[in-house]
Amino acid sequence: MTCPHPAPTPWITFLAHLLFVLAAWSIFIKYLFPIAFALAEGEALTRYIFWDLWPIAHVWLGWALLTRPSYTRWLAIIMSVVEIIIIVSMFTWFLSDPDWSIWRTNWFINKVFVLTAFALILVTVIRRPDLFQTRSP
């Protein structure tokens, strides 16, 4: 039996899976590794955690890229622009007086990959908006 909707292109599938990997990596870098370190050091479990809900947003956009609900294009644009502005602002602040501790280095590396992913998504949505069209029934 054939699928009634065309599958997303390989590039869109790659971007969606990149977002899933980034979400998993962010959960590890921001939550699991800091909790494990705190346990090993006898510190409060939340001492080293970088709290945010971006991994959930990344999974949502990845899901939207694969299923293409009607808001996918706008979600990709808005989330990309917001992420890029936030990360570039944070990099400007951080690089003016960098702290290369393990925590900030992990954060920085994570943000480099997130920035790259959202730059790719924004370029794609601008150059190939047809790839973000709603799946027709």
N, C-alpha and C positions, 0 to 999 in steps of 0.2 A: 504494500500500500504506500502511495506517495504522500508526502507531506503537503497539506493544502496551502502552505505559505512557503515562499522561497526562503531558504536559509540565509542568514547574514553572510556577507562576503568573508573570505579568509582574513582580511585586514581588520574588519570590525570584530570578528571572533578573537583575533589576537589581542586587540585593545581591551575587549571585555575580560579575557583571561588574565591579561596584565593587571587589570584592576583587582581581580580576585587574588592574585599573588601578592600585590601590594597591600591589600587588606590583611591577608594572613601574616605577611612580614611585619606590618605595622603593629598588629596584635602581639606578635612575639617581641618586637623591639620595645614597644611602649608599655606592655603589661607583663607578659610571662617572664622575660629575662629580668626585669626589675624586681618582680616578686621573688623569683628564685634567688637573686642576689641578696635581697633583704632577708630572706630566710637563712641563707648561709652566714650572713653577718649578724644575725640576731636583732635586726632592725624591724621597725613597723613595716608591715607588708606593703603599705602604700607610699613609703618614703621616696622611692625613685620613679614612680609612675608619672608619665606625661599624659594627663587626662585629656581626651577628646573623643569625639564620635565619628571622626572622618572615616575609619574603616567601614562603618555601616553605610555611609554615603558612597564610598567606592564600590561596595557590593551592589548597592541599589543601581548605580549608573552601569555597572557591568551587566547586571540583569536586564536593564532597559536596552542596552545595546544589542543583546541577544534576542529579546522578545519584541522590541520596538513598539511600545505603546505610543499614543499620539503625542506625548510630551517629550519624547526622547531627544530630539534635536535641541530644544530649548534647555532641557536639563543638562545636556553635554556642554552647551555654550556657557550657561550660567555657572555651572560647577567648575568648568575649566578656568573661566575668567576670575572667579573668586579664589580658587586655589592658587593660581599664578600670582595674583596680587598679594595674597597673604604670604606665600612662600618668598617672593622677592622682597617683600617688606621685612620678613623675619631674617632673611639672609643679610640684608643691608644692616640691620641692627646687630646681628651676630658677628658679622665680619668686621665691624668697626672696633670690636674688642673681643676676639674669639677666645672661647674656653674649650680647649681640645680634650676635655675629660672624656672618659668612655661614654658617658651619657650623652653629652653634646655631640660627640663624633657620631654615635649611632643615629642620633636625631638628624644630623646634617646629611649623612649618607642616605637615610630614608627620604629626606626631603628632596635630595637631588633626583632620585628615581621618581618620586611623585611629580615633581616639576616636569621632568622629561615626559612622563606619561600624559599629563594634562596638556603639555605643549603639542604633543602628537595628536591628541584628541581634538584640540582647538584648530590646528592646521587642517586636519581631516574634515571637520565639520564646515570649515570655511571653503575649502577647495572642492569637496565632494559632498555637498549637502544631500544629494540623492541617496547616499548610503545610510542616512538617518531617517528615511521616510517610514511612516507607519506601515506595518504589514497589512496588506489587504486581505479580507476574509475569503 
